[in-house]
Amino acid sequence: MKILFISLGCDKNLVDTETMLGYLTQKGYEITDDETEAEAVVVNTCCFIHDAKQESVDEILAMAELRKSGQLKALIVTGCLAQRYSDEIQEEIPEVDVIMGTQAIEDIVEALEGVLVGEKRNFLPDIDKPLPKLGKRMITTGGHYAYLKIAEGCDKHCTYCVIPKVRGKYRSVPMEELVEQAQQLSEDVGVKELILVAQETTVYGTDLYGEKKLPELLARLAAIRGIRWIRILYCYPEEIDDDLIEEIATNDKVCHYLDIPIQHASDNILKRMGRRTSKAELEAIINKLRERIPDICLRTTLITGFPGETEEEHEEVLDFVDTMEFDRLGVFTYSQEEDTPAAKMDCQVEEDVKQERWAEIMELQQAIAFEKAEAMLGKTVLAMVEGKIADEDAYIARTYMDAPNVDGYLFINTAKQLMTGDLAYVRITGSNEYDLIGELEDEFSE
């Protein structure tokens, strides 16, 4: 049987998809990316904001038509939308055979085989259940990099966020399992870059070991010979301590790159969001990082148009972005999610105002990003090759400053043959908006 997977949402969801793919391929199922030849479809959904929910619903409806036509023998819906709206999906889209919650990943084989013999039942275990032992994944990112999900769930309960309701409490993956999986990814798949993800990476280990263990995890992962880069995403600013900063500064394999979602810069809005930092504290941690690690690349995300946000508070965000000059920055317009405290707050901001404020922040950040790209001219950087540009003597690559699929690229002009995953030293010769252009100087060697 050929199975099509549609994985939506974040990179953490992608790890769940790869885990399910691993379970199925070990049982002999064949995976396809062609919906015209698929006999079963699994849609791994997202529901973080309205647009993500709509995308998930659209994909389910499209696959429901194939199920109705008789092409598909099974349609399974899993992930966050499935967890949150299982009753609605069951009632409104009867073509869906099985609904699997966020903590039912290891049940995928049983779910599929049940459908094939006419036994349809949903899998919606307790969202706070203990994590299963890590399984062997089927990597879908090309093999040179992979995400390593180090924890599940979240305990922060920000007022705009549904994640704790669909993913449960914070649970760290035991360190031994993470090191074992990283070793396997390096040796069997050829992974050179590990990207650590979780709803929050900075408090890793507190539930298992009684203290933060991210610095120790980084040290143990760096000891794996084949791993060249380790990148950390989703670092809550209030949890970044001196031990973590020192590990990043002194560990040669840890990229000088941090993704720090701050969400806002107004103390009033930060408090209404349920965030645990003030603007002064954000400034302090950013300045400390830059002082200890001068070449650190900082990425952040902001939410504009949060309930009650005034024009003055929006201007405060603009001033903060202008002052801090983040290397990378993304902005979301506030999405009013049901069953969250923020959805019930007074003074909801009009959609057109949200869009105007979004555009103003992005215009400012664009100017900052373009200036930073131009400032790279003449510098030599280490880059990881992503692939060749067809019919040209040029390659697409990423520097330590660029996470896959969210940041920019480095285009390398060279007639020399390079392979995806190769590391090379590149001299920057130009820039094109967010992207860099360079020439090959030398291949990397240990």
C-alpha positions in Angstrom: 0.0 0.0 0.0 1.2 3.5 -0.9 0.7 6.2 1.7 0.8 10.0 1.3 1.7 12.2 4.2 0.7 15.8 4.3 2.6 17.5 7.2 1.4 21.0 8.1 2.6 23.6 10.6 5.8 23.8 12.5 9.0 21.8 12.5 8.0 20.0 15.7 5.0 18.7 13.8 7.4 17.5 11.1 9.3 15.4 13.6 6.0 13.7 14.5 5.4 13.1 10.8 8.9 11.6 10.4 8.3 9.4 13.4 5.0 8.1 12.0 6.7 7.5 8.6 9.4 5.5 10.5 6.8 3.3 12.2 5.0 2.6 8.8 8.1 2.0 6.7 9.4 -0.5 9.3 6.1 -2.4 8.8 6.7 -2.5 5.0 4.4 0.3 3.9 5.5 2.4 0.9 5.5 6.2 1.0 4.5 8.4 -1.9 4.4 12.1 -2.6 2.0 11.7 -5.5 -1.7 12.0 -4.4 -2.8 10.3 -7.6 -1.2 7.0 -6.7 -1.9 7.2 -2.9 -4.1 4.5 -1.4 -4.1 6.1 2.1 -3.5 9.6 3.3 -2.4 10.9 6.7 -2.9 14.7 7.3 -0.8 16.0 10.2 -2.5 19.2 11.1 -1.8 22.6 12.8 -4.2 24.9 14.6 -1.9 27.5 16.1 -3.5 30.5 14.4 -6.5 31.0 12.1 -4.6 30.7 8.8 -3.0 27.4 10.0 -6.4 26.0 10.9 -7.8 27.0 7.5 -5.0 25.4 5.7 -5.5 22.2 7.7 -9.2 22.2 7.0 -8.7 22.8 3.3 -6.3 19.8 3.0 -8.6 17.5 4.9 -11.5 18.5 2.6 -9.5 17.9 -0.5 -8.4 14.5 0.7 -12.0 13.7 1.8 -13.0 14.1 -1.9 -10.5 11.5 -2.8 -11.8 9.2 -0.1 -15.4 9.8 -1.3 -14.3 8.9 -4.9 -13.1 5.5 -3.8 -9.4 6.2 -4.6 -8.4 6.1 -1.0 -8.9 3.1 1.4 -8.1 5.2 4.4 -8.0 8.9 5.5 -6.4 9.6 8.9 -6.2 13.0 10.5 -3.7 13.7 13.3 -2.0 16.6 15.0 -3.1 19.7 16.8 -6.3 20.4 14.8 -7.3 16.8 15.3 -6.7 17.0 19.0 -8.6 20.2 19.4 -11.6 19.7 17.1 -12.0 15.9 17.0 -15.8 16.0 17.5 -16.3 18.6 14.8 -14.1 16.8 12.3 -15.9 13.5 13.0 -19.4 15.1 12.5 -18.7 17.4 9.6 -16.2 15.3 7.5 -17.5 11.7 7.7 -15.0 10.6 5.1 -12.3 10.8 7.8 -11.7 7.3 9.0 -9.6 7.9 12.1 -8.7 10.9 14.2 -5.5 10.7 16.2 -4.5 13.1 18.9 -1.1 14.7 19.4 0.0 12.0 21.8 -1.1 9.0 19.6 1.9 9.1 17.2 2.9 5.5 18.1 -0.6 4.2 17.3 -0.3 5.0 13.5 0.2 1.4 12.4 -2.7 0.1 14.5 -4.9 2.9 13.3 -4.2 2.3 9.6 -4.5 -1.5 9.8 -7.7 -1.2 11.7 -9.3 0.9 8.9 -8.1 -1.7 6.3 -10.1 -4.4 8.0 -13.1 -2.3 8.7 -12.3 -1.4 12.3 -12.5 2.4 12.7 -11.8 4.0 16.1 -10.2 7.2 17.2 -7.0 7.5 19.2 -7.2 10.4 21.6 -5.1 9.5 24.7 -4.4 11.9 27.6 -2.3 14.8 26.3 -0.2 14.6 29.5 0.7 10.9 29.1 4.4 9.9 29.4 6.3 10.2 26.2 7.0 7.0 24.3 10.6 6.0 23.7 11.9 7.6 20.6 11.4 5.6 17.4 13.5 5.4 14.3 12.4 8.3 12.0 12.3 8.6 8.2 14.0 11.9 7.6 12.3 14.2 5.0 14.7 17.2 5.1 17.2 15.8 2.6 19.5 14.1 5.1 22.1 16.8 5.8 20.1 18.4 8.5 17.4 17.2 10.9 15.2 18.5 13.7 15.7 17.0 17.1 12.6 17.5 19.3 13.9 17.5 22.8 10.6 18.0 24.7 6.8 18.0 24.3 4.2 20.4 25.6 4.4 23.7 27.5 3.8 25.0 31.0 3.9 28.7 30.2 0.2 29.3 29.4 0.6 32.6 27.5 -2.9 34.1 27.2 -3.0 33.9 23.4 -1.8 30.3 23.0 -3.7 27.0 22.8 -0.6 24.8 22.8 -0.9 23.6 26.4 -4.5 22.6 25.6 -3.4 20.4 22.7 0.1 19.3 23.6 -0.1 19.0 27.3 2.4 19.8 30.1 6.1 20.1 29.5 7.9 16.8 29.3 11.6 16.4 28.4 12.9 13.5 26.3 15.5 11.6 28.3 19.0 12.8 27.4 20.2 9.2 26.6 17.4 8.8 24.0 18.2 12.1 22.3 21.9 11.3 22.1 21.1 7.8 20.7 18.8 9.3 18.1 21.3 12.0 17.1 24.0 9.3 16.8 21.7 7.3 14.5 20.9 10.3 12.4 24.6 11.1 12.0 25.7 7.5 11.2 22.8 6.1 9.3 21.4 9.2 7.5 24.4 11.4 7.3 23.0 14.4 9.2 25.5 17.1 9.8 23.3 19.8 11.4 21.0 19.1 14.3 18.3 21.7 15.0 17.0 21.5 18.5 13.2 22.2 18.8 10.5 22.1 21.4 7.7 24.5 22.5 10.6 25.8 24.7 14.1 24.5 24.5 15.6 26.5 27.4 14.0 24.7 30.3 14.9 21.2 28.9 15.5 18.7 31.7 13.8 20.6 34.6 11.0 18.0 34.8 13.3 15.0 34.6 16.5 16.1 36.4 15.3 19.0 38.6 17.5 21.6 36.8 18.1 23.0 33.3 20.1 20.5 31.3 20.3 22.1 27.8 24.0 23.0 28.2 24.9 19.4 29.1 22.8 18.1 26.2 24.6 20.5 23.8 28.0 19.2 25.1 27.0 15.5 24.6 25.5 16.1 21.1 28.7 17.9 20.1 30.7 14.9 21.0 29.1 13.0 18.1 31.8 13.0 15.4 29.6 13.5 12.3 27.7 16.4 13.7 29.1 19.8 12.6 26.5 22.3 13.5 23.9 22.4 16.4 21.3 25.1 16.2 18.9 26.1 19.0 15.3 27.3 18.3 12.5 28.5 20.6 14.5 29.9 23.5 12.3 31.9 25.9 14.4 34.9 26.9 13.7 34.7 30.7 15.3 31.2 30.8 18.5 32.1 29.0 21.1 31.9 31.8 24.9 32.2 32.0 25.5 28.5 31.7 23.7 28.3 28.4 25.4 31.5 27.1 28.8 30.1 28.0 28.1 26.7 26.3 27.1 28.5 23.1 30.2 30.8 23.3 32.7 28.0 23.9 31.3 25.0 22.1 32.6 25.1 18.5 29.7 23.1 17.1 26.9 25.2 18.5 25.9 27.9 16.0 26.1 31.4 17.2 22.4 31.7 16.5 19.5 32.0 18.8 15.8 32.1 18.1 14.2 34.2 21.0 10.5 34.8 20.6 9.8 38.0 22.6 6.3 38.8 21.1 6.2 42.4 22.2 8.1 45.3 23.8 5.5 47.1 25.8 5.4 46.1 29.5 1.6 46.5 29.5 1.1 44.2 26.5 3.7 41.7 27.7 1.8 41.4 31.0 -1.5 41.0 29.2 0.1 38.2 27.1 1.2 36.4 30.2 4.8 36.7 29.2 7.5 36.7 32.0 9.8 39.4 30.9 9.8 43.2 30.8 11.2 45.4 28.1 14.2 46.2 30.3 14.8 42.5 30.9 14.7 41.8 27.2 17.2 44.5 26.5 19.5 43.1 29.3 19.5 39.6 27.9 20.1 40.7 24.3 22.9 43.0 25.4 24.5 40.2 27.5 24.3 37.8 24.6 26.0 40.2 22.2 28.6 41.2 24.7 29.7 37.6 25.3 29.1 36.4 21.7 29.7 39.4 19.4 28.9 37.5 16.2 25.7 36.0 17.5 22.7 36.1 15.1 19.4 36.8 16.9 16.0 35.9 15.5 12.8 36.9 17.1 9.0 36.9 16.5 6.5 39.5 17.4 2.7 39.6 17.7 1.1 42.8 16.5 -2.5 43.9 17.2 -2.9 42.1 20.5 -6.1 43.1 22.4 -5.8 46.5 23.9 -2.6 47.4 22.0 -2.6 51.2 21.5 -0.9 53.2 18.8 1.7 54.3 21.4 2.4 50.7 22.3 2.8 49.9 18.6 5.3 52.8 18.3 7.1 51.3 21.3 7.6 48.1 19.4 8.9 50.0 16.4 11.4 51.9 18.6 12.5 48.6 20.2 13.1 46.9 16.8 15.0 50.0 15.6 17.2 50.0 18.6 17.8 46.3 19.0 18.4 45.7 15.3 17.5 42.0 15.3 19.3 40.0 12.5 16.1 38.1 11.7 12.5 38.9 12.6 9.1 37.6 11.9 5.7 39.2 12.7 2.3 37.6 13.2 -1.0 39.5 13.4 -2.8 38.5 16.6 -5.2 35.6 16.0 -8.2 35.4 18.3 -8.2 31.8 19.3 -11.2 30.4 21.2 -10.7 29.0 24.7 -7.8 31.4 25.4 -7.9 34.2 27.9 -6.9 36.8 25.2 -9.9 35.9 23.1 -12.2 37.2 25.8 -10.3 40.4 26.4 -11.9 43.8 25.7 -10.6 46.1 23.0 -9.9 43.6 20.2 -8.0 45.4 17.5 -9.5 45.7 14.0 -8.1 43.5 11.3 -7.1 46.4 9.0 -5.2 48.1 11.9 -3.4 44.8 12.6 -2.3 44.6 9.0 -1.1 48.2 8.9 1.0 47.7 12.0 2.3 44.4 10.6 3.4 46.2 7.4 5.1 49.0 9.4 7.2 46.6 11.5 8.1 44.5 8.4 9.2 47.6 6.5 11.4 48.7 9.3 12.9 45.3 9.7 13.5 45.0 6.0 15.7 48.0 6.0 17.6 46.7 9.0 18.0 43.3 7.3 19.2 44.7 4.0 21.8 46.9 5.8 23.1 43.8 7.7 23.3 41.8 4.5 25.3 44.6 2.8 27.6 44.8 5.8 28.7 41.2 5.1 30.5 42.3 1.9 34.1 41.0 1.9 33.7 38.7 4.9 34.4 34.9 4.7 31.9 32.6 6.2 31.4 28.9 6.6 28.3 27.7 4.6 26.4 24.4 4.2 25.4 23.5 0.7 21.7 23.0 0.1 21.7 22.1 -3.6 22.7 23.1 -7.1 20.9 25.7 -9.2 19.9 24.0 -12.4 21.9 24.8 -15.5 24.2 27.3 -13.7 27.6 27.1 -12.0 26.0 28.1 -8.7 24.8 26.6 -5.5 22.3 27.5 -2.8 23.7 27.4 0.7 23.1 28.5 4.3 25.4 30.2 6.8 25.3 29.7 10.6 23.0 32.7 10.6 20.3 31.0 8.5 17.9 28.3 9.8 16.2 26.3 7.1 12.9 27.5 5.6 12.7 30.7 7.7 15.9 32.7 7.0 17.8 33.7 3.9 20.3 31.9 1.6 23.8 32.3 0.3 24.3 31.8 -3.4 27.7 30.5 -4.2 29.2 31.0 -7.7 31.7 28.2 -8.6 32.3 25.7 -11.3 33.6 23.3 -8.7 31.3 20.3 -8.0 29.8 20.4 -4.5 27.4 18.1 -2.8 24.3 18.8 -0.7 25.5 18.9 2.9 29.1 19.9 2.1 30.6 22.7 4.2 32.7 25.3 2.4 34.3 28.7 3.1 32.7 31.4 1.0 33.8 35.0 0.5 30.7 37.4 0.4 30.8 39.5 -2.8 27.3 40.9 -2.8 23.7 40.8 -1.5 20.2 40.7 -2.9 17.7 41.9 -0.3 17.7 39.1 2.4 20.1 36.8 0.6 23.9 36.9 0.2 26.1 36.1 -2.9 29.6 34.8 -2.7 32.5 32.9 -4.3 34.0 29.7 -3.1 37.3 30.1 -1.3 38.0 26.6 0.1 36.2 23.5 1.2 35.9 22.8 4.9 38.1 20.2 6.5 38.4 19.2 10.1 
